[in-house]
Amino acid sequence: MAEVTIQQLADAMYDLVKSTHGKKNLKPMDVTKAMIDQFGEDSVDKALCKKALRELIDTGRCIYKYAGGSFVTLPEN
């Protein structure tokens, strides 16, 4: 399978978080597992997911929310 770039993975993560925003809180591991399921274990691993998640947080596309645990969500407008 083709190599998945951090940017492609970050975009897919953003789409996932956006699709569940307001309906379900996603933990970082939920996002990671969903990306491994989507792209396959041979293309994506936890380390790559962590880098892509860091990219989303650093650019401000997503934020961490703390409510009895840490969740990935969209920033408030």
C-alpha positions, 0 to 999 in steps of 0.5 A: 500500500502507498505511504501515507504522509503526515499531512494526509493523515492529519487531514483524515484526522481533522475530517473525523473530528469534524464529523463527530463534533458536537455528537461524540468526544474522541480521545486521542487513542480513538482517533489513532485507532480509527486512522489505523483501521482506515489506512491499515496497519502496514501504512500507519502506526501509532508514532505517525498518528501522534505526529499527525495529531501534533501537527493538528494541535500546533496549527490550531486546526484542533485542540485538546479539551479536558473534561474528566480526560483528554479529548481532541476537538475543534476550537471554539469559534 
